[in-house]
Amino acid sequence: MSDMRTAKTVSITLPPDLLIKAQAIAQREHRTISELFREALRRYMTPDPELATVLERIRAKGKELGIRTEADVERLSDEYRRDNRR
């Protein structure tokens, strides 16, 4: 008879403090660590419509201000600080 499981087992390495936090969340929510990590991965992979909206507005404002590179951001930041010093 063949193995009917569709799930596969994987190993991950976590820093001890992150593992302790994950275990506490799983225990509080009466879930297994596997369930917790499956949900976290699903959420990570699912686009957030609110974040997409915010990013769209930020990009539009950046384009309006002529921001094309990180150097532009630095320049505007420096100008803002210089203009607002007391």
C-alpha angles and dihedrals in degrees: 000000000000125000107268095193114119095188121084127210118237134178124225132184119227134179109253094247092054092048091051091051092047092049091050092051092047092049093046091050094042092240137126122252087246092056091048094051093044090055092045091052092047090051091047091053096045115087114241108227093201092052090047090054092049092047091049091054092046092050092048091050091047091052090048090053092046095248109158105147142026087256088062090053091050092048093051091045091052091048091050093050092046092049094047100047114120 
